[in-house]
Amino acid sequence: MAPEALVKYRAGACALCEYQLRGNEDVQSVDLHVFGPAGTVTLRCWLCHRCRPTPATVQATSGLLADRLLGWYRTNPSVWPTLHSSANG
């Protein structure tokens, strides 16, 4: 099986509000593992402090983030990991 690929969504910006993140800020990294044509892919994004979900908003925030990440990934095949032939056929 091919090693897991990492694809970054809007590196350096909040995945929800597009705020430009700085290196010393308190941000939350989020990884979404999906199946891709070449194996498992990790879609990584970041949330700024203001966009972090609360217990009351975690379901809505998670749904919005998943829709946004998967929609972007589906429509950007240039970021898909390369499919390699296997010696095992």
C-alpha positions as a printed Julia matrix, in Angstrom:
89×3 Matrix{Float64}:
   0.0    0.0     0.0
   1.25   3.47   -0.86
   2.26   5.76    2.02
  -0.34   8.26    3.12
  -0.25  11.56    1.26
  -0.63  14.96    2.94
  -2.43  17.76    1.11
  -2.61  21.21    2.72
  -5.75  23.29    2.28
  -5.06  27.03    2.28
  -1.74  26.77    4.1
  -1.18  29.9     6.16
  -4.86  30.85    6.29
  -7.88  29.87    8.36
  -9.93  27.29    6.45
 -13.2   29.01    7.34
 -12.66  32.79    7.37
  -9.42  32.96    5.32
  -7.71  35.06    8.01
  -3.95  35.06    7.38
  -2.38  33.13   10.25
   0.91  34.11   11.89
   3.49  31.72   13.28
   2.98  32.71   16.91
  -0.82  32.54   16.91
  -2.92  29.98   18.73
  -4.37  27.94   15.87
  -6.01  24.54   15.64
  -4.74  22.05   13.08
  -7.42  19.78   11.61
  -6.74  16.56    9.67
  -9.4   14.88    7.54
  -8.51  11.41    6.26
 -10.14  10.44    2.96
  -9.75   7.68    0.42
  -8.16   8.78   -2.83
  -7.3    7.04   -6.09
  -3.76   6.39   -4.84
  -4.65   5.45   -1.25
  -5.48   7.36    1.91
  -5.01  11.12    1.77
  -4.83  13.48    4.74
  -6.35  16.88    4.05
  -4.84  19.31    6.58
  -6.16  22.74    7.38
  -6.05  25.26   10.21
  -8.63  27.23   12.15
  -7.97  30.6    13.75
  -9.0   31.17   17.36
 -12.27  32.88   16.35
 -13.37  29.97   14.13
 -12.73  27.16   16.61
 -15.97  25.4    17.4
 -17.63  25.51   20.8
 -19.61  22.57   22.19
 -22.74  24.25   20.81
 -21.3   24.77   17.29
 -19.05  21.73   16.81
 -21.56  19.83   14.65
 -22.25  22.75   12.3
 -18.59  23.77   12.12
 -17.48  20.19   11.4
 -20.08  19.83    8.64
 -19.11  23.13    7.02
 -15.42  22.3     7.19
 -15.92  18.79    5.74
 -18.06  20.16    2.88
 -15.5   22.83    2.09
 -12.46  20.51    2.23
 -14.03  17.67    0.25
 -15.53  20.03   -2.33
 -12.15  21.69   -2.86
 -10.35  18.33   -3.07
 -12.84  16.9    -5.58
 -12.49  19.89   -7.9
  -8.68  20.14   -7.75
  -7.23  16.95   -9.25
  -3.85  18.69   -9.57
  -3.35  18.15   -5.81
  -4.24  14.46   -5.9
  -1.3   12.18   -5.14
   0.11  10.35   -8.12
  -1.21   6.85   -8.72
   1.7    4.42   -9.01
   1.65   0.97  -10.56
   2.1   -1.91   -8.17
   4.43  -4.83   -8.75
   1.64  -7.0    -7.34
  -0.73  -6.04  -10.16
